Amino acid sequence: MTAIRPVALAGLLLAGCTVAPTAPPIIVPNVGGMWAGTWGGTPVTLLITDQRDDAPSGAGVYVGSWLLLGGQTPGLSGVMSYTTRGDHVSVNVHGRFATLAGRLALIVDSAAPDGAQQLLLTSIEPDQMVGSGTSKFSWGPQGPVELKRPPATR
């Protein structure tokens, strides 16, 4: 009977573990710097201040919400600015690169004061990123996103 207790305890501990699928490493371009364009017809800027190789990817071994093994991908952080309800809003953003349908994508998340927002940029070129975006609040920007690097100033 006492031999069953350690096995039962180990089973309970492992029951909370999940293994998310892993993917091959992602090779990404340098997207740091200023980007400007539109989001659902609204002007938007995205300033990428930090691009790194260790953003959480969602892949790996988790106990509850804690990542134990694996699960890193190239990512970034920065600031996004836009106008909503006549007010200029700037929010911190965190992003991660992923492979979606065999193509490189960039997923950018913000925690705006009014709720969560996400950009899903599925076309990433050296001077242009295109995709779509959602806001979890009805007055926030929604729809197509097109960002370009502004021309260099001399």
Backbone hydrogen bonds in HBPLUS format (Angstrom, degrees):
<---DONOR---> <-ACCEPTOR-->    atom                        ^
c    i                          cat <-CA-CA->   ^        H-A-AA   ^      H-
h    n   atom  resd res      DA  || num        DHA   H-A  angle D-A-AA Bond
n    s   type  num  typ     dist DA aas  dist angle  dist       angle   num
A0004-ILE N   A0001-MET O   3.19 MM   3  5.42 140.6  2.36 102.1 112.5     1
A0008-ALA N   A0004-ILE O   2.82 MM   4  6.02 158.8  1.86 157.9 164.7     2
A0009-LEU N   A0005-ARG O   2.86 MM   4  6.05 157.7  1.91 153.4 159.6     3
A0010-ALA N   A0006-PRO O   2.92 MM   4  6.10 161.7  1.95 147.4 152.2     4
A0011-GLY N   A0007-VAL O   2.94 MM   4  6.14 154.0  2.01 144.9 152.4     5
A0012-LEU N   A0008-ALA O   2.99 MM   4  6.26 152.8  2.06 146.0 152.8     6
A0013-LEU N   A0009-LEU O   3.01 MM   4  6.30 158.3  2.06 150.9 156.6     7
A0014-LEU N   A0010-ALA O   2.96 MM   4  6.15 162.6  1.99 151.6 156.1     8
A0015-ALA N   A0011-GLY O   2.97 MM   4  6.01 131.2  2.22 138.6 151.0     9
A0017-CYS N   A0014-LEU O   3.05 MM   3  5.14 156.7  2.11 105.0 112.5    10
A0064-GLY N   A0016-GLY O   3.28 MM  48  5.90 162.3  2.32 149.3 144.0    11
A0018-THR N   A0062-TYR O   2.90 MM  44  5.31 149.6  1.99 144.2 152.7    12
A0062-TYR N   A0018-THR O   2.93 MM  44  5.31 160.7  1.96 152.5 159.0    13
A0020-ALA N   A0060-GLY O   2.66 MM  40  4.97 169.9  1.67 160.5 158.5    14
A0033-GLY N   A0048-ILE O   2.96 MM  15  5.01 174.2  1.96 135.9 137.8    15
A0048-ILE N   A0033-GLY O   2.86 MM  15  5.01 167.4  1.88 145.8 142.4    16
A0035-TRP N   A0046-LEU O   2.85 MM  11  5.05 134.9  2.05 137.5 151.5    17
A0046-LEU N   A0035-TRP O   2.85 MM  11  5.05 161.7  1.88 141.5 145.8    18
A0036-ALA N   A0148-LYS O   2.81 MM 112  5.44 165.5  1.83 153.3 155.9    19
A0148-LYS N   A0036-ALA O   2.82 MM 112  5.44 163.3  1.84 142.0 145.8    20
A0037-GLY N   A0044-VAL O   2.91 MM   7  5.46 149.0  2.00 165.3 168.6    21
A0044-VAL N   A0037-GLY O   2.91 MM   7  5.46 155.7  1.97 134.7 135.3    22
A0038-THR N   A0146-GLU O   3.01 MM 108  5.54 146.2  2.12 149.0 155.6    23
A0146-GLU N   A0038-THR O   2.99 MM 108  5.54 160.0  2.03 156.0 159.9    24
A0039-TRP N   A0042-THR O   2.75 MM   3  5.12 149.1  1.85 141.8 152.1    25
A0042-THR N   A0039-TRP O   3.04 MM   3  5.12 164.1  2.06 110.3 114.0    26
A0040-GLY N   A0144-PRO O   2.73 MM 104  5.13 163.0  1.75 157.3 158.7    27
A0045-THR N   A0081-SER O   2.92 MM  36  5.23 155.5  1.99 147.9 154.1    28
A0081-SER N   A0045-THR O   2.92 MM  36  5.23 157.8  1.97 142.4 148.9    29
A0047-LEU N   A0079-VAL O   2.82 MM  32  5.23 174.6  1.82 164.4 164.3    30
A0079-VAL N   A0047-LEU O   2.90 MM  32  5.23 152.5  1.98 144.3 152.5    31
A0049-THR N   A0077-SER O   2.96 MM  28  6.04 134.9  2.16 134.8 148.6    32
A0050-ASP N   A0077-SER O   3.21 MM  27  5.27 153.2  2.28 150.0 145.0    33
A0077-SER N   A0050-ASP O   2.85 MM  27  5.27 140.4  2.01 147.1 154.9    34
A0052-ARG N   A0075-GLY O   2.86 MM  23  5.41 162.8  1.89 143.5 149.4    35
A0075-GLY N   A0052-ARG O   2.76 MM  23  5.41 157.7  1.81 142.2 149.1    36
A0055-ALA N   A0073-THR O   2.80 MM  18  5.23 141.2  1.95 168.8 164.0    37
A0073-THR N   A0055-ALA O   2.75 MM  18  5.23 148.6  1.85 148.5 159.3    38
A0057-SER N   A0071-GLY O   2.81 MM  14  5.07 157.4  1.86 128.5 130.2    39
A0061-VAL N   A0069-LEU O   2.99 MM   8  5.10 153.8  2.06 136.4 144.1    40
A0068-LEU N   A0061-VAL O   2.71 MM   7  5.50 171.9  1.72 167.4 168.9    41
A0069-LEU N   A0061-VAL O   3.41 MM   8  5.10 155.7  2.48 128.6 134.6    42
A0063-VAL N   A0066-TRP O   2.93 MM   3  5.31 153.9  1.99 149.5 156.1    43
A0066-TRP N   A0063-VAL O   3.06 MM   3  5.31 163.1  2.09 131.3 129.7    44
A0097-PHE N   A0074-PRO O   2.93 MM  23  5.70 167.9  1.94 161.1 158.4    45
A0076-LEU N   A0095-GLY O   2.97 MM  19  4.99 152.5  2.05 125.2 126.7    46
A0095-GLY N   A0076-LEU O   2.86 MM  19  4.99 164.3  1.88 137.6 138.2    47
A0078-GLY N   A0093-VAL O   3.07 MM  15  5.26 147.9  2.18 140.9 140.2    48
A0093-VAL N   A0078-GLY O   2.91 MM  15  5.26 158.3  1.95 133.6 133.8    49
A0080-MET N   A0091-VAL O   2.85 MM  11  5.39 163.7  1.88 159.9 164.1    50
A0091-VAL N   A0080-MET O   2.82 MM  11  5.39 160.0  1.86 156.3 162.7    51
A0082-TYR N   A0089-VAL O   2.93 MM   7  5.46 152.6  2.01 152.7 161.7    52
A0089-VAL N   A0082-TYR O   2.75 MM   7  5.46 173.6  1.76 175.8 175.2    53
A0084-THR N   A0087-ASP O   2.92 MM   3  5.37 155.4  1.98 152.3 155.4    54
A0087-ASP N   A0084-THR O   2.91 MM   3  5.37 165.8  1.93 121.2 123.9    55
A0094-HIS N   A0109-ASP O   3.00 MM  15  5.47 156.5  2.05 153.8 161.4    56
A0109-ASP N   A0094-HIS O   2.81 MM  15  5.47 176.0  1.81 161.6 160.2    57
A0096-ARG N   A0107-ILE O   2.93 MM  11  5.44 147.0  2.04 143.6 153.6    58
A0107-ILE N   A0096-ARG O   2.94 MM  11  5.44 177.0  1.94 159.0 159.3    59
A0098-ALA N   A0105-ALA O   2.95 MM   7  5.28 155.9  2.01 142.8 146.0    60
A0105-ALA N   A0098-ALA O   2.82 MM   7  5.28 151.0  1.90 160.5 159.5    61
A0100-LEU N   A0103-ARG O   2.81 MM   3  5.29 153.9  1.87 160.9 157.6    62
A0103-ARG N   A0100-LEU O   2.95 MM   3  5.29 163.8  1.97 114.7 120.1    63
A0106-LEU N   A0121-LEU O   2.85 MM  15  5.05 156.9  1.90 143.6 151.5    64
A0121-LEU N   A0106-LEU O   2.84 MM  15  5.05 166.1  1.86 163.0 158.7    65
A0108-VAL N   A0119-LEU O   2.88 MM  11  5.00 164.5  1.90 147.9 153.1    66
A0119-LEU N   A0108-VAL O   2.81 MM  11  5.00 158.5  1.85 146.8 154.3    67
A0110-SER N   A0117-GLN O   3.06 MM   7  5.22 158.5  2.11 138.5 139.4    68
A0117-GLN N   A0110-SER O   3.11 MM   7  5.22 151.8  2.19 144.4 143.5    69
A0115-GLY N   A0112-ALA O   3.04 MM   3  5.19 150.7  2.13 108.1 117.0    70
A0136-LYS N   A0116-ALA O   2.89 MM  20  5.50 158.4  1.94 177.3 171.7    71
A0118-GLN N   A0134-THR O   2.92 MM  16  5.42 156.8  1.98 153.0 157.7    72
A0134-THR N   A0118-GLN O   2.84 MM  16  5.42 155.1  1.90 153.3 161.6    73
A0120-LEU N   A0132-SER O   2.76 MM  12  5.44 172.6  1.76 175.3 177.7    74
A0132-SER N   A0120-LEU O   3.03 MM  12  5.44 154.1  2.10 136.4 141.1    75
A0122-THR N   A0130-VAL O   2.90 MM   8  6.18 121.2  2.25 138.8 151.7    76
A0123-SER N   A0130-VAL O   3.06 MM   7  5.06 153.4  2.13 155.0 153.6    77
A0130-VAL N   A0123-SER O   2.87 MM   7  5.06 152.8  1.94 141.3 150.2    78
A0125-GLU N   A0128-GLN O   2.74 MM   3  5.06 163.4  1.77 170.2 173.2    79
A0149-ARG N   A0127-ASP O   3.25 MM  22  5.29 152.7  2.33 125.6 128.1    80
A0129-MET N   A0147-LEU O   2.87 MM  18  5.17 157.6  1.92 144.8 150.2    81
A0147-LEU N   A0129-MET O   2.84 MM  18  5.17 171.3  1.85 163.7 166.1    82
A0131-GLY N   A0145-VAL O   2.95 MM  14  5.10 155.8  2.01 145.8 146.2    83
A0145-VAL N   A0131-GLY O   2.87 MM  14  5.10 165.1  1.89 125.2 123.8    84
A0133-GLY N   A0143-GLY O   2.77 MM  10  5.30 147.7  1.88 139.4 149.6    85
A0143-GLY N   A0133-GLY O   2.93 MM  10  5.30 139.6  2.09 164.1 151.9    86
A0140-GLY N   A0137-PHE O   3.06 MM   3  5.68 165.6  2.08 122.8 127.1    87
